[in-house]
Amino acid sequence: MTSESARLSSRRRIAASLERLRDGSRTFATSSPARFAVLIFSSLILVFTALLSLPAAAADGRATPLADALFTAVSTICVTGLSTVNMGEHWSPLGHVFIYIGVNVGALGVLTLASILGMIISKRLGLRAKLIAAGDSNPLRMHGGPVNEGQTVRLGEVGQLLRTVALSTLVIEAGLAVLLYPSLLLGGVHPLTALWEAPYFAAMSFTNTGFSPNADGLAPFANDYVFMTVLMIGVFLGSIGFPVIFTLWRHQWHVRHWSLHTKLTLITTVVLFFAGAIVFVTLEYDNPLTFGGMDTWDTAFQSLFLSAMTRSGGFSVIDVGDLHGSSLLVGAMLMFVGGGSASTAGGIKVTTLAVLALAVFSEAKGRPAVQAFGRRIPSDVQRVALSVVAWGATIVALSTITIAQITKAPVDEVLFEVVSGFATAGLSTGLTGELPDPAVYVLAATMFMGRVGTVTLAAAVAASSHSQLYSMPVERPIVG
């Protein structure tokens, strides 16, 4: 065999290997979208860990330690906002660019992102991948029961809807940046610097991440209510979810055309927003380190801002570590609930809480079915809601116990940090920056599981789903 023939044979083998790899990736992407989503998210974290480990990504020109680089990468891709380093001082402009790109990629959502990449690999979405993508971003997926003709049509438009999600993200962040720019100028930020910080703050608010490009965070803007209100608007839009934004854009104030998901999301979000503010005022009005030294207007506004940030926003003006223990517990409860489904927020989601509350109310009333706004919520949705809460509580409990044992820190502070990580909220008492490396890895794993989602994670590790064609005899255990 001549050298030319050997080279041709080698090229053919390489081409065949690449073709097999491509076919395998296509099959994996279309047949198991949940596992593919977890794989893609994990790969992105590894890529950004490598990027953030580069000496050029750090302000001092030295490589960032692995634990800090990995934690920041997880917090970035999972749009959490927790950090083991000072974000404004540690990272160079290049590092901030990596983080800015990472939060926007992560904000698309694990399933939406996996579906987009699946389309790139397979050139088309298979039916199962379409169903998964529809569950994350399709507003018509909120209707229970058999898939009707309208939903089938929408499944065929998932690709267009995913592009709409990406485009709406860019449009909303651009609008927020335009609104934030004047406040940055009035705050003394150089015009050229403000051109970078405005879109950075816009991205961090809409993605519910909460990172700040400057070392002082929001302290320079603590009295700028316009700036902080724009941040709250960004957090609100990011936390209600793309299906709700899509519904509001199509139907606006025609409430009768809103889906049940939209109604439950908006009502529960608004109720928790004002209820949280009232509770924070009640618990902190006499705390000289937080609201005790403020006047009535400042107290009201800062309590609303703090309540809004527990939706998964991550920004804070007051030092969270100065809150009473009771306030930390309330904050942990609000963060555990989080924002809306298919949103940039984390937590068990407000619709999960709404479904469980409606189920309890229906049981108390003796109703045979759970109903809301003239619609019946099927039992499988209730079972999913219970599963999400159970898995979420289990993850939080195990992480809290592990980190508390490693650090010997107060349990209330550990619980707050763990819930903040699980719910990708980003609020911190300051404990995260003091964690030893083993606890850092535990908290990073908690953020990953919280962002990927308990349902997605369970689907990813399940070997397969089998239909049971028979039912067991009925027997009622004693409950309660």
C-alpha positions as CSV (number, residue, x, y, z in Angstrom):
1,M,0.0,0.0,0.0
2,T,1.4,3.4,-1.0
3,S,1.6,6.3,1.3
4,E,-1.2,8.1,-0.7
5,S,-3.5,5.1,-0.3
6,A,-2.7,5.0,3.4
7,R,-3.7,8.6,3.8
8,L,-6.9,8.1,1.9
9,S,-7.7,5.0,4.1
10,S,-7.0,7.1,7.2
11,R,-9.3,9.9,6.0
12,R,-12.1,7.4,5.3
13,R,-11.8,5.9,8.8
14,I,-11.9,9.4,10.4
15,A,-14.9,10.4,8.2
16,A,-16.7,7.2,9.2
17,S,-15.9,7.8,12.9
18,L,-17.2,11.3,12.7
19,E,-20.4,10.1,10.9
20,R,-21.0,7.5,13.6
21,L,-20.5,10.2,16.3
22,R,-22.9,12.5,14.6
23,D,-25.5,9.8,14.2
24,G,-25.1,8.8,17.8
25,S,-25.5,12.4,18.9
26,R,-28.5,12.8,16.8
27,T,-30.1,9.7,18.2
28,F,-29.3,10.7,21.8
29,A,-30.6,14.3,21.3
30,T,-34.0,13.1,19.8
31,S,-34.6,10.0,21.9
32,S,-33.6,11.2,25.3
33,P,-33.9,15.1,25.4
34,A,-33.8,15.2,29.2
35,R,-30.5,13.4,29.5
36,F,-29.2,15.4,26.6
37,A,-30.2,18.6,28.4
38,V,-28.2,17.6,31.5
39,L,-25.3,16.7,29.3
40,I,-25.3,20.0,27.6
41,F,-25.6,21.9,30.8
42,S,-22.7,20.0,32.3
43,S,-20.6,20.5,29.2
44,L,-21.3,24.3,29.3
45,I,-20.2,24.4,33.0
46,L,-16.9,22.7,32.2
47,V,-16.3,25.0,29.2
48,F,-16.9,28.1,31.3
49,T,-14.8,26.7,34.2
50,A,-11.9,26.5,31.8
51,L,-12.5,30.0,30.4
52,L,-12.8,31.5,33.9
53,S,-9.6,29.7,34.9
54,L,-7.6,31.5,32.3
55,P,-5.1,34.1,33.8
56,A,-6.6,36.7,31.4
57,A,-10.0,36.3,33.0
58,A,-8.8,37.5,36.4
59,A,-8.0,41.1,37.2
60,D,-4.6,40.2,38.8
61,G,-3.5,38.1,35.7
62,R,-3.2,34.9,37.7
63,A,-5.2,31.7,37.2
64,T,-8.3,31.5,39.4
65,P,-8.3,28.4,41.8
66,L,-10.4,25.5,40.5
67,A,-13.0,25.7,43.3
68,D,-13.7,29.4,42.6
69,A,-13.7,29.0,38.8
70,L,-16.0,26.0,39.0
71,F,-18.4,27.6,41.5
72,T,-18.6,30.9,39.4
73,A,-19.2,28.8,36.2
74,V,-22.0,26.9,37.9
75,S,-23.5,30.1,39.3
76,T,-23.2,31.8,35.9
77,I,-24.7,29.0,33.8
78,C,-27.4,28.3,36.4
79,V,-28.1,32.1,36.7
80,T,-27.8,31.9,40.5
81,G,-25.7,34.9,41.5
82,L,-23.8,33.4,44.4
83,S,-20.1,33.9,44.4
84,T,-17.0,32.9,46.4
85,V,-15.1,35.9,45.1
86,N,-15.8,39.6,44.8
87,M,-17.3,39.8,41.3
88,G,-16.4,43.4,40.8
89,E,-12.8,43.2,41.9
90,H,-11.7,39.6,41.0
91,W,-12.6,39.4,37.3
92,S,-11.0,41.3,34.4
93,P,-13.1,42.8,31.6
94,L,-12.6,39.6,29.7
95,G,-13.9,37.6,32.7
96,H,-17.0,39.8,32.9
97,V,-17.6,39.2,29.2
98,F,-17.5,35.4,29.8
99,I,-19.9,35.8,32.7
100,Y,-22.3,38.0,30.6
101,I,-22.4,35.5,27.8
102,G,-22.8,32.6,30.3
103,V,-25.8,34.1,32.1
104,N,-27.6,34.7,28.8
105,V,-26.9,31.2,27.6
106,G,-28.1,29.8,30.9
107,A,-31.2,32.1,30.9
108,L,-32.6,30.3,27.8
109,G,-33.3,27.4,30.1
110,V,-31.9,23.9,30.2
111,L,-34.6,22.3,28.0
112,T,-34.9,25.2,25.6
113,L,-31.1,25.3,25.2
114,A,-31.0,21.5,24.7
115,S,-33.8,21.7,22.1
116,I,-31.9,24.4,20.1
117,L,-28.7,22.4,20.1
118,G,-30.7,19.3,19.3
119,M,-32.1,21.0,16.2
120,I,-28.5,21.9,15.2
121,I,-27.3,18.3,15.5
122,S,-30.3,16.5,14.1
123,K,-31.5,19.2,11.7
124,R,-35.0,18.7,13.1
125,L,-36.7,18.0,16.4
126,G,-38.2,14.6,17.0
127,L,-41.6,14.3,18.6
128,R,-40.3,13.5,22.1
129,A,-37.9,16.5,21.9
130,K,-40.8,18.7,20.7
131,L,-42.9,17.5,23.7
132,I,-40.0,18.4,26.1
133,A,-39.4,21.8,24.5
134,A,-43.1,22.5,24.5
135,G,-43.2,21.7,28.2
136,D,-40.6,24.4,28.9
137,S,-41.7,27.1,26.5
138,N,-45.0,26.4,24.8
139,P,-47.9,28.3,26.4
140,L,-50.5,25.8,25.1
141,R,-48.7,23.0,27.0
142,M,-50.4,24.4,30.1
143,H,-53.7,22.8,29.2
144,G,-54.1,19.4,30.6
145,G,-55.7,16.3,29.1
146,P,-55.3,14.9,25.6
147,V,-53.2,16.8,23.1
148,N,-55.8,18.5,20.9
149,E,-55.4,19.8,17.4
150,G,-54.4,23.2,18.4
151,Q,-51.6,21.9,20.6
152,T,-50.4,19.6,17.8
153,V,-50.1,22.5,15.5
154,R,-48.1,24.4,18.2
155,L,-45.7,21.4,18.6
156,G,-44.8,21.8,14.9
157,E,-43.9,25.4,15.7
158,V,-41.6,24.8,18.6
159,G,-38.6,25.8,16.5
160,Q,-40.2,29.2,15.8
161,L,-41.2,29.5,19.5
162,L,-37.6,28.8,20.6
163,R,-36.3,31.5,18.3
164,T,-39.0,33.9,19.8
165,V,-37.7,33.1,23.3
166,A,-34.1,34.0,22.3
167,L,-35.3,37.2,20.4
168,S,-37.5,38.3,23.3
169,T,-34.6,38.0,25.7
170,L,-32.4,40.3,23.6
171,V,-35.3,42.8,23.1
172,I,-36.2,43.0,26.8
173,E,-32.5,43.3,27.9
174,A,-31.9,46.0,25.4
175,G,-35.0,48.0,26.7
176,L,-33.8,47.6,30.3
177,A,-30.3,48.8,29.3
178,V,-31.7,51.9,27.7
179,L,-33.7,52.7,30.9
180,L,-30.7,52.0,33.2
181,Y,-28.1,54.1,31.3
182,P,-29.3,57.6,32.4
183,S,-29.3,56.5,36.1
184,L,-25.7,55.2,35.7
185,L,-24.7,58.6,34.3
186,L,-26.4,60.4,37.2
187,G,-24.7,58.0,39.6
188,G,-21.3,59.3,38.4
189,V,-20.4,56.4,36.1
190,H,-18.2,57.4,33.1
191,P,-20.3,57.4,29.9
192,L,-18.2,54.7,28.3
193,T,-18.2,52.5,31.4
194,A,-22.0,53.0,31.6
195,L,-22.3,51.7,28.0
196,W,-21.0,48.4,29.4
197,E,-22.6,48.4,32.8
198,A,-26.1,49.1,31.5
199,P,-26.5,46.0,29.4
200,Y,-24.6,44.0,32.2
201,F,-27.1,45.1,34.9
202,A,-30.0,44.5,32.4
203,A,-28.9,41.0,31.8
204,M,-28.3,40.3,35.5
205,S,-31.8,41.5,36.3
206,F,-33.8,39.8,33.5
207,T,-31.9,36.5,34.0
208,N,-32.4,36.8,37.8
209,T,-28.7,36.4,38.4
210,G,-27.8,39.4,40.5
211,F,-24.1,39.8,39.7
212,S,-22.8,43.4,39.8
213,P,-19.9,44.6,37.6
214,N,-18.6,47.0,40.3
215,A,-17.1,46.2,43.7
216,D,-19.7,48.1,45.7
217,G,-22.7,46.4,44.1
218,L,-25.9,48.4,44.4
219,A,-24.6,50.6,47.2
220,P,-24.0,53.7,45.0
221,F,-27.6,53.4,43.7
222,A,-29.3,52.7,47.0
223,N,-31.3,55.9,46.9
224,D,-31.9,55.9,43.1
225,Y,-35.5,54.5,43.1
226,V,-35.7,54.8,39.3
227,F,-32.6,52.5,38.9
228,M,-33.9,50.0,41.4
229,T,-37.4,50.0,40.0
230,V,-36.0,49.2,36.6
231,L,-34.1,46.3,38.1
232,M,-37.3,45.1,39.8
233,I,-39.1,45.2,36.5
234,G,-36.4,43.2,34.9
235,V,-36.5,40.6,37.7
236,F,-40.3,40.4,37.4
237,L,-40.3,39.9,33.7
238,G,-37.6,37.2,34.0
239,S,-39.3,35.4,36.9
240,I,-42.8,35.1,35.4
241,G,-41.6,33.0,32.5
242,F,-41.6,33.0,28.7
243,P,-45.1,31.3,28.4
244,V,-46.6,34.2,30.5
245,I,-44.8,36.8,28.5
246,F,-45.9,35.2,25.3
247,T,-49.5,35.1,26.5
248,L,-49.5,38.8,27.7
249,W,-47.9,39.8,24.4
250,R,-50.6,38.0,22.4
251,H,-53.7,38.7,24.5
252,Q,-52.6,41.7,26.6
253,W,-55.5,42.7,28.9
254,H,-58.0,40.2,27.5
255,V,-58.0,38.1,30.7
256,R,-60.5,35.6,29.4
257,H,-58.0,34.5,26.8
258,W,-55.2,33.9,29.4
259,S,-54.3,30.4,30.1
260,L,-54.7,28.9,33.6
261,H,-51.0,28.8,33.9
262,T,-50.7,32.6,33.3
263,K,-53.4,33.4,35.8
264,L,-52.0,31.3,38.5
265,T,-48.4,32.6,37.9
266,L,-49.4,36.3,38.0
267,I,-51.7,36.0,41.0
268,T,-49.3,33.9,43.1
269,T,-46.3,36.1,42.1
270,V,-48.1,39.3,43.1
271,V,-49.5,37.9,46.3
272,L,-46.1,36.7,47.4
273,F,-44.5,40.0,46.4
274,F,-46.7,42.1,48.6
275,A,-47.0,39.5,51.4
276,G,-43.2,39.2,51.6
277,A,-42.8,42.9,51.8
278,I,-45.3,43.2,54.6
279,V,-43.7,40.4,56.6
280,F,-40.2,41.9,56.1
281,V,-41.4,45.3,57.4
282,T,-43.1,43.6,60.4
283,L,-40.0,41.7,61.3
284,E,-37.3,44.3,60.6
285,Y,-38.9,47.7,61.4
286,D,-37.0,47.9,64.7
287,N,-33.7,46.5,63.4
288,P,-31.2,49.4,63.4
289,L,-29.0,47.5,60.9
290,T,-31.7,47.2,58.3
291,F,-35.0,49.1,58.2
292,G,-34.8,50.6,61.7
293,G,-32.8,53.7,60.6
294,M,-34.9,54.4,57.5
295,D,-38.0,56.7,57.1
296,T,-41.4,55.3,56.2
297,W,-40.9,55.7,52.4
298,D,-37.5,54.1,52.4
299,T,-38.7,51.2,54.5
300,A,-41.6,50.5,52.2
301,F,-39.6,50.7,49.1
302,Q,-36.7,48.6,50.4
303,S,-39.0,46.0,51.7
304,L,-40.6,45.7,48.3
305,F,-37.2,45.5,46.7
306,L,-36.1,42.8,49.1
307,S,-39.3,40.8,48.5
308,A,-38.9,41.1,44.7
309,M,-35.3,39.8,45.0
310,T,-36.5,36.7,46.7
311,R,-38.2,35.8,43.5
312,S,-34.7,34.8,42.5
313,G,-33.4,38.3,41.7
314,G,-30.2,38.2,43.8
315,F,-29.6,41.9,44.1
316,S,-29.5,43.4,47.6
317,V,-29.0,46.9,49.1
318,I,-29.1,46.0,52.7
319,D,-26.7,43.5,54.1
320,V,-28.6,40.2,54.2
321,G,-26.4,39.0,57.0
322,D,-27.9,41.8,59.2
323,L,-31.4,40.4,59.0
324,H,-33.0,38.8,62.0
325,G,-33.1,35.0,62.0
326,S,-36.9,35.1,61.5
327,S,-36.4,37.2,58.4
328,L,-33.9,34.8,57.0
329,L,-36.4,32.0,57.4
330,V,-39.1,34.0,55.6
331,G,-36.6,34.8,52.9
332,A,-35.6,31.1,52.6
333,M,-39.3,30.2,52.2
334,L,-39.9,32.8,49.5
335,M,-36.8,31.7,47.6
336,F,-37.7,28.1,47.8
337,V,-41.0,28.9,46.0
338,G,-39.1,31.0,43.4
339,G,-40.6,32.3,40.2
340,G,-42.7,31.0,37.3
341,S,-42.2,27.8,35.3
342,A,-40.1,28.1,32.1
343,S,-38.5,31.3,33.5
344,T,-35.1,32.5,34.4
345,A,-36.0,32.1,38.1
346,G,-35.5,29.0,40.2
347,G,-37.3,27.3,43.1
348,I,-40.2,24.9,43.0
349,K,-42.1,27.5,41.0
350,V,-45.2,29.6,42.0
351,T,-47.5,27.4,40.0
352,T,-46.4,24.4,42.0
353,L,-47.4,26.2,45.2
354,A,-50.7,27.4,43.6
355,V,-51.6,23.8,42.6
356,L,-50.9,22.4,46.0
357,A,-52.8,25.3,47.7
358,L,-55.8,24.6,45.4
359,A,-55.6,20.9,46.2
360,V,-55.6,21.5,49.9
361,F,-58.5,24.0,49.6
362,S,-60.5,21.5,47.4
363,E,-59.9,18.7,49.9
364,A,-61.0,20.9,52.8
365,K,-64.2,21.8,50.8
366,G,-64.8,18.1,50.0
367,R,-64.6,18.7,46.3
368,P,-64.0,15.7,44.1
369,A,-61.6,17.6,41.8
370,V,-59.2,20.5,42.0
371,Q,-60.7,23.5,40.1
372,A,-59.6,27.0,39.3
373,F,-61.1,29.6,37.0
374,G,-63.5,27.2,35.4
375,R,-60.8,24.6,34.7
376,R,-60.1,21.3,36.3
377,I,-56.5,20.5,37.2
378,P,-55.7,16.8,36.4
379,S,-54.3,14.5,39.1
380,D,-51.1,14.0,37.2
381,V,-50.2,17.7,37.6
382,Q,-50.9,17.4,41.3
383,R,-48.6,14.4,41.6
384,V,-45.8,16.3,39.7
385,A,-46.2,19.2,42.1
386,L,-45.9,17.0,45.1
387,S,-42.8,15.3,43.6
388,V,-41.1,18.6,42.9
389,V,-41.7,19.8,46.5
390,A,-40.5,16.5,47.9
391,W,-37.4,16.3,45.8
392,G,-36.6,20.0,46.4
393,A,-37.0,19.6,50.1
394,T,-34.8,16.5,50.1
395,I,-32.0,18.2,48.2
396,V,-32.1,21.3,50.5
397,A,-32.1,19.2,53.6
398,L,-29.2,17.0,52.6
399,S,-27.1,19.9,51.4
400,T,-27.9,21.9,54.6
401,I,-26.9,19.0,56.8
402,T,-23.7,18.4,54.8
403,I,-22.5,22.0,54.7
404,A,-23.4,22.6,58.4
405,Q,-21.4,19.6,59.4
406,I,-18.4,20.7,57.3
407,T,-18.4,24.4,58.4
408,K,-20.0,24.2,61.9
409,A,-21.8,27.5,60.9
410,P,-25.2,28.5,62.3
411,V,-27.9,26.4,60.7
412,D,-30.1,29.4,59.8
413,E,-27.3,30.9,57.8
414,V,-26.4,27.6,56.1
415,L,-30.1,27.0,55.3
416,F,-30.4,30.4,53.7
417,E,-27.4,29.9,51.5
418,V,-28.5,26.4,50.5
419,V,-32.0,27.5,49.6
420,S,-30.5,30.5,47.8
421,G,-28.3,28.1,45.8
422,F,-31.1,25.6,45.1
423,A,-33.6,28.3,44.1
424,T,-30.8,30.1,42.1
425,A,-31.7,33.3,44.0
426,G,-28.2,34.6,44.7
427,L,-28.9,36.3,48.0
428,S,-26.2,35.6,50.6
429,T,-25.5,36.3,54.2
430,G,-21.8,36.4,53.3
431,L,-21.3,32.7,54.3
432,T,-20.6,31.6,50.7
433,G,-17.4,33.6,50.4
434,E,-16.1,31.9,53.6
435,L,-16.9,28.2,52.7
436,P,-14.0,25.7,52.5
437,D,-13.6,23.9,49.2
438,P,-15.6,20.7,50.1
439,A,-18.6,22.9,51.0
440,V,-18.2,24.9,47.9
441,Y,-18.5,21.8,45.7
442,V,-21.6,20.7,47.7
443,L,-23.3,24.1,47.2
444,A,-22.3,24.0,43.5
445,A,-24.0,20.7,43.1
446,T,-27.1,22.1,44.8
447,M,-27.2,25.0,42.4
448,F,-26.9,22.6,39.4
449,M,-29.7,20.4,40.7
450,G,-31.9,23.4,41.4
451,R,-31.4,24.9,38.0
452,V,-31.7,21.7,35.9
453,G,-34.9,21.0,37.8
454,T,-35.9,18.1,39.9
455,V,-38.3,16.8,37.2
456,T,-35.7,17.0,34.5
457,L,-33.1,15.4,36.7
458,A,-35.4,12.5,37.6
459,A,-36.3,12.0,33.9
460,A,-32.6,12.0,33.0
461,V,-31.6,9.3,35.4
462,A,-34.6,7.1,34.8
463,A,-33.7,4.2,32.6
464,S,-37.0,4.1,30.7
465,S,-40.7,4.5,31.2
466,H,-42.9,1.5,31.1
467,S,-46.7,1.4,30.9
468,Q,-48.4,-0.8,33.4
469,L,-51.4,-2.5,31.8
470,Y,-52.9,-3.7,35.1
471,S,-53.9,-2.2,38.4
472,M,-53.4,-3.5,41.9
473,P,-56.3,-4.1,44.5
474,V,-57.2,-1.0,46.4
475,E,-56.4,-0.6,50.1
476,R,-56.4,2.6,52.1
477,P,-53.7,3.3,54.7
478,I,-54.4,5.6,57.5
479,V,-53.1,9.1,56.7
480,G,-52.8,12.0,59.1
